[in-house]
Amino acid sequence: MNQEEIKKIIPHRDNMLLVEEAELVDEATSKGRFTVKGDEYFLKGHFPGNPVVPGVILCEMMAQASCVLLANSSTNATPYFSKMDNVKFKNKVLPGDTLESVCTLTKSRGVFHFITAKGYVKDKLCVSADFTVAVVPNEK
């Protein structure tokens, strides 16, 4: 999927659309990619002269990539973070890096979906987390 196709699944837009392409690997696994150009808003103050992608942004990148798994349940609905667990930061993500997210749907219960995600740069693990995403029907 390209960004235009992704926009049909998640409500994020510029400056918060943090997945450039995504694919459904199988019914329980998705992959997403985002290349950090260096001019993103979140690098301006994190850190001047030593830009590093903030951890919360890495989590957002992975969460957005995971929403491809929820495409069928997100019609006329919005996916929302409801929980993050076991978040671990292993290596920095810098301008010029491409974060590849690998997301696995582990369980669904009603509107809640449980996802394990890992973010890699050149096959090197940078971040991992467990997410709970609630897919809430849009009000009419």
C-alpha positions in Angstrom: 0.0 0.0 0.0 1.1 3.5 -0.7 0.3 6.5 1.5 -3.0 7.3 -0.4 -4.2 3.7 0.3 -3.1 3.9 3.9 -5.1 7.2 4.3 -8.2 5.1 3.7 -7.5 3.1 6.8 -6.1 5.6 9.3 -7.1 9.3 9.8 -3.5 10.6 10.1 -2.4 13.3 7.6 0.7 15.5 7.2 2.7 16.0 9.7 1.5 12.9 11.6 1.3 10.4 8.8 4.3 8.4 9.7 4.1 5.4 7.4 5.1 5.7 3.7 4.2 2.2 2.6 2.7 -0.8 4.2 1.9 -4.4 3.2 -0.1 -7.2 4.7 2.2 -10.2 4.8 -0.5 -12.6 6.0 -3.7 -12.3 8.0 -1.7 -11.7 11.2 1.4 -9.8 10.1 2.0 -6.5 8.5 5.1 -4.5 7.6 5.5 -0.8 7.2 8.3 1.6 6.3 9.1 5.2 7.0 12.3 7.0 5.9 13.5 9.8 8.2 14.5 12.7 6.0 15.9 14.9 8.7 13.5 17.9 8.3 10.6 16.4 10.3 9.1 18.6 13.0 10.0 16.1 15.8 13.7 16.4 15.1 13.9 20.2 15.4 14.1 20.1 19.2 15.2 16.4 19.7 18.1 17.2 19.9 19.6 20.3 18.3 22.9 19.3 16.7 22.3 15.6 17.4 18.9 14.7 15.9 17.4 11.4 17.2 13.8 10.2 16.5 11.9 10.3 19.8 10.7 7.0 21.2 7.1 8.0 21.2 7.4 8.8 17.5 8.9 5.3 16.9 5.9 3.8 18.7 3.5 5.9 16.5 5.3 4.7 13.3 4.8 1.1 14.4 1.2 1.6 15.5 0.3 3.2 12.1 2.0 0.3 10.3 0.0 -2.1 12.4 -3.4 -0.6 11.3 -3.1 -2.4 8.0 -4.0 -5.5 10.0 -7.2 -3.8 11.1 -8.3 -2.5 7.7 -11.4 -4.7 7.5 -12.6 -3.7 11.0 -11.8 0.0 10.6 -14.4 0.8 7.9 -16.4 3.8 9.3 -14.3 3.5 12.5 -11.1 5.0 13.9 -8.3 3.1 15.4 -7.1 4.5 18.8 -4.1 3.6 21.0 -5.5 2.3 24.2 -2.4 0.8 25.8 1.3 0.3 25.3 3.3 -2.3 27.2 6.8 -3.7 27.2 8.2 -0.8 25.2 12.0 -1.2 24.8 14.4 1.1 22.9 17.5 -0.7 21.7 19.2 1.5 19.2 18.8 5.1 17.9 17.0 6.0 14.7 18.6 8.9 12.9 18.0 11.1 9.8 18.5 9.0 6.7 17.4 5.7 8.4 14.4 3.7 7.2 12.4 2.2 10.0 10.8 -1.1 9.0 8.0 -2.1 11.3 7.0 -5.7 11.6 3.6 -6.0 13.4 1.8 -9.2 14.5 -1.8 -9.4 15.6 -1.8 -11.7 18.6 -5.5 -11.5 19.7 -8.7 -9.6 19.1 -11.5 -9.2 21.6 -14.5 -7.1 20.5 -13.2 -3.7 19.4 -9.8 -4.3 21.1 -6.8 -5.7 19.1 -3.5 -6.8 20.6 -0.4 -6.3 18.5 3.3 -7.0 19.0 5.5 -4.7 17.0 9.2 -4.5 16.3 11.1 -1.7 14.5 14.3 -2.3 12.6 16.9 -0.3 10.7 18.9 -2.4 8.4 17.9 -5.6 10.2 19.0 -4.1 13.6 16.3 -4.1 16.3 15.7 -0.5 17.4 12.4 -0.6 19.2 9.8 -3.2 20.3 6.4 -2.8 22.0 3.0 -4.5 22.6 0.0 -2.3 21.7 -3.7 -2.5 22.3 -5.7 -0.7 19.7 -9.4 0.0 20.0 -11.3 0.4 16.7 -14.1 2.7 17.6 -17.1 3.3 15.3 -17.3 6.9 14.0 -20.2 8.9 15.2 -22.6 9.9 12.4 
